[in-house]
Amino acid sequence: MLKMALLLCIAASWIYWLVALWLVFDFFRPRREEQHPFTPPVSILKPVKGVDAQAYQNFASFCQQQYPEYELIFGVADPDDPILPVIERLRRDFPKERIRLIVAEAFGANRKASLLHQMEQEARYETLVVSDSDMRATPEYLQRVVSPLADERIGLVTCPYRGVSALNLAAGLEALHMGVTFLPSVVVARKFLDMRFAMGATVVLRRQDLARLGGFASMADYLADDYQLGARIAGLGLKVHLSSYVMACVLGASSFREQWHREVRWMRCSRVSRPREYPGLLLSFSTPLAVVWTLASGFEPESWQALLVSLVVRWTVAWLVSGRTGDRESRRWLLWLPVRDMLTALTWCVGGIGRRIVWRGEEFELQPGGLMRPRSAEERERTWRFRILHRS
């Protein structure tokens, strides 16, 4: 019975990846709606904490947009944040661009959403573009992601992303997850599930629609502010549009500890945000499922064959997907894909339980519905003591 169940899951996973490949090839082609000559003035909101890899080059890419009128607003919560000299250099190097800095104390557990609320209050324009600090854009970016809003039925535009400039193995594994695991799953979700979520790489929306949601302040205690935006926009009866523009996430060097905390946070975020769909991620675990069957069966010949087919399917699909999206970084680390898939399955298992998350060095407790609260010093101490006693 177990053998048959595993075999069916593995076969379903092969079908999943072949369908994902077809959908990726179909989706990433020139799209007429993104060439519409719709160019309203735009306020780009970029919340920042600390200095990411190649931060200056990332920021500068948003100052080199082929777009008629826009402003760039940075927001930090700490007046002594080390990113401030980088922003000041940017303002000197691009004096003709409207670059502003907002220093505001965070008032919610989600520091990013708190900052966005303060930044939105200072924005000049009615069209807002929110993008994470580690993203890099090409000159046509704004035109591509803003133009779909010409359709009044669309309330939010978001876009996928891929990793670039991975300088060590941990970052390379993260690039693989972004480019050949997460990105295809987003395209599959767009096709077969309601597109009711957004991604921090890019969120574009109208100010009037944001106000109807209660603004960023209403999301200041939620873990997944980008998911909340997408779900709430869809709740208004507006569409969430997935752009075919692929953002570049600059990774640099990363530690395995940082990567672990980040990916477990992503998984727990998915679990609380889309609980009905979380078990369905099992369909993407071709290699881990085949490994489980191989071990459970005592290395039967059929299990080895299933493992071989799983590896061939995953490598082939990943190679073709990365070629379609121009993802050279994933191709550079492609031999590590089986390790990446095992790590993804492990974080899925861990993410399915527990409520502790670590975000930018701070610890939080995840609450029902996606709310979160900072963990107190007493709670952290109790956890530390429990771990020491458990080890001893």
N, C-alpha and C positions, 0 to 999 in steps of 0.2 A: 504493500500500500504506500509506504513512504517513498519507495523507489519510483513508483508510477507518478506520485504527486510531484516529486522533484523533476522527473523527466518532463512532465507537462509544463511546469514552471519555466524550465530551461528552454523548451521549445517556444513557449510564449514570449520569452525574452528575446530569442532570435528574431521572431516576427516583429516585436516592438522596435528593435534597432533597424531592421530593414524598412519599416514604415517611417521611422524617424529620418532615415537617410533620404527617402523619397520626398518627404515633406520639407526637409532643409533645402534640397535642390529646387523644389518648386517655389519655395518662399523667397530665397535670395536671388532674385532677378530684378531688373529695373521695374519700379512700381510707379505708375502714372500719378497717383495721388501725392507722392512725395516730390513731384516736380511742379506742383501748382505754384504760381507766382503770388503766394500769400506771405507777406513779410511785415507783420505788425511789429511795432517797437517791443523789445523784449528785455526783461530784467532777469539776469542769470544769478541765482542764489547758490552760494557755495559755502556750506558750513565746514569749518576746519578745526582739527585738533592735532597738534604736533606736526612734525615734518615728514611727509611721505617720501618715498623714493622719487627722485627727479621732480620734486615739487615745483620748482620754478618753471621747468619746461612744460609740465602739465598745465599750470596756470596760464603760461604764455600762449598756449594753443587756443585758449578761449578769448585771447585778445587779438587774434589774427583771423577772425571770422569774416567771410565774404557775405556780409549782411548789412543792410542799410543803417539800422539804428538799434543799439543795445547798450546795456550797462552791466557791469560785473560787480556784485556785492559779495564780499567775504564776511563771514561771521565767526568770531571766536568767543569763548566764555572766560578765558584766562587772560588778563591784561599783560601777563609775562610769558605768554605762549611763544616758544621758539620759532614759530612760523611767521611772526610779525616782521622781522627783517626781510624775509623773502617777499612778502606782500609789498613792503615799502620799495624794494628794488624793482618790483613789477611796475609800480606806479611811476617810478622815475623813467623806466625804459619805454613805457607806453603812455606818455603824457596826454596824447590825444584821445585816449579811451576813457570812458567814465568808469573809474575803478574806485570803489569805496570800501571802507572797513567799518564793521559794526562790532563793538565789544559789549557784550550783554551777558549778564549772569543767567545761567540756566535755571528754570523754575520747575522743571519736571524731571522724571527719571530718565526719559529719552532726551539727552542733551542736544542731539541733532534737531529734533522737532521743536524744542524750546528755542534754539537759535533761529530756526527758520521762521518762527512766529515773529521774532524781533526784526529779522531782515525783511520779511514781507511788509511789515509796517512802514519801512523806509523805502521800499521799491517805488520807482516812478511810473512803471508801465503796468498795463493790465494783463499782459501775457507773461507768465512766469516759467522759467526753466530751472529746475533743481538738478544738480549733478554732484556726485561724491568727489572728494578732494583728490583721489588717486586716479581720476579719469583723464584721458588725453583725447583731444578731438582734432579732426582735420578741418580745413577752412570751410567746407560745405556743410558742416554739421548742423548749424542753426537752421539753415534753409531746409534741410532734410527733415528735421524733427518738428519744426514749427508748422510747416505747410499743411499737414493733415488737419489742423484745426480749422482750415477753411470750410470743412464740413461741420456744420453746427451740431450734427448728431454725435460727433466725437468729443468727449469731454476730457480725455487724457491721452497723451502719447508717451510711450516708454520704449526702450530699445535694449537688445541683448548686448553682451560684452564678452571680450576675450582677453586673456592675460598676455602681457608683453614684458620683455626685459627681466625674465626670471634669472636670478644670479646664482641660485643654489638649488639643491634637490627639493627642499620643502616648497620653494616657490614654483619650481617646475611641476610638481604634483598638483599644486593649486591651479596652475595654468591649464593642465589637462582637465581638471574638473570643470573649469569655466567653459573651455572651448569645445570639448567633445562629450561631455556628460550633461552639464546644466543647460547649455545653449540648445541642443536638440530637444531636451525635455520641455523647454519653454515653447518651442515651435509645435511640439505635439500637443501641449496644453492649449495652445491657441486654436488648434484644429478641432479637438475633441472635447475640451472642457470650456467652460465660460472663461473668457479673458477678463478676470475680475481682480487682477493684481498688477502692481507696477514694480519696477526695479530701480534701485538707487543710482544706477549708471546714468539714467535720464528720466525725469518726470516733467512733462510739459502740460500746463493747464491754464485755464482762464481764472483770473482773480475772482470773478463773480461766482464761479462754480465752487471755488475753494471756500468762499464765504458761506455758501449754502451748506457746506459740510461742517461749519463751525471753526474753520481755519486750522492752521497747524497747532494751535493751542489745544484743540480737542484731542490731539494725538500725542501730547507731551508725556503721557505715562504708558504708552504702548511700545512694545519692542519693535514691531515691524511697521514703521510709519509709512513706508512705501506701499506695503500691502494694504494698509488701511486706506490710503488715498485711492488705490484702484478699486477696492471693494465698495467704498462709499460713493465714488463717482458712478460706478455701475448701478448702485442703489438708487441713484437719481434718474435712472433710465437712459444714461449716456453710455457711449461705447468707450472701451479702453482699446486703443490702437497700438499694435506692436509694429514699430518701424523696422525696416530692413537695414537701417544703419547700425553697424556694429561698433560700439565704443571700445577703446583700448584701455585696459586697467593695468597700470604700471606697477609691477610687483616688487622689483628689486630683490633683496635678500630677505629671507624669512626664517624663523626658527620653527621646528616641529611643534613646539609648545604653543606658539602663537597661531600656527595653522590649525592645530587641534581645537583650541578654544573658538576660533573663528568658524570652523566648519560645524562644530557641535551647536554653536549658536544659530547658524543657518538652519540646521536640521530641526532644532527645537522651535525655531520661528515657523518653519513649515508645518510642524506638527500642530501648533496651537492656531495657526492661521487657516490651514486647510486640512483639518483632521480627517475628513472623509477620503481625501486623496493621498494622505501620507502612506497608508499600507500599499498603495499602488506603485510606489517607488520600487517595490520588490521586483517588478517586471523588468527593471533596467539592470538587474544584477546577474547577468549571464555567467560571468566568470566565477563570482563567489558561490552561486548556486551549484555550478559544476564542481567546484572544489569541495563543497559540502557533500555532494553525492559521492565523489571519489573517496573521501575519507570514510563516510558512513558505510559504503559498500565493501570496504576492504580492498580498494583498488581494482575493482572489476574492469575487464577490458572495455565494456560499454561505457563506463564512467570516464575512462581516459579518452574515448572517442568524443564524448560530449564536451569534455574540457577542451579538446583540440578544436572542435568546431566553434565553441564559444570564443576562444582566443582569435581564431581567424575572422569571425564575424565582427568582433569588437575592433580589432586592428584595422580591418578593411573599411568599416563604417567610419571610424575615427579619421583615417587617412583621407577619405573622400569628403567628409564634412569639413575638416580643416582646410582642404583645398578650396572648397566652395566659398568659405568665409574668409579666406586669406590669412588663416591662422598659422603662421610659421612657427610660433612658439610651441604650440601643441605638437607639431610634427617633430620639433627638435627633441622633445621628451617622450616620444611615442613608445619607445621600448619599455618605458616604465608603466604603461597603461594597466597591465594586470595588477601591479601594486596599487595603482590609483583606484582601481575598481574594488579591491579588497578594503582599502581605507574608507571608501565611500560607504560600503556595506557596514563597516564597523561604526562609523559615525551615525549611520541610520539607526542601528541598534541602540547605541548610547543616547542618541537624540530622542528616541521613543520613550525614554523614561527620564526622570529627574527634572528639576526646575532651575538649577543653578546655571547662570550664564556669565561669561566674562566678556566685557566690551570695552575696548580701549583701556585696559588695565583696571577697570572697575568691575566689581561683582554685583550681580542683581539676582533677585528671586523672581521667577516667571510665575504669573498668576493666571487663573482661568480667563479665557477670552483674549489672551495676548497682552494683558497688562503686566507691568513689571514694577518692582520697587527695589531700591538699593538695599543691599544686605548690610546690616549693622555690624559694628566691630565685634559685638558680643556673639552674633551668629557666626561670623567668620572664625572666632576663637573656638567656639564649640565644635565647628566642623574640623578645625585643625587638630583639636584634642582627640576627637573620635578617630581620625585617621592614624594618629600616633598610637592610640590604644589598639586599633585594629591591626596595625602592622606588628605590634609587639605580641 
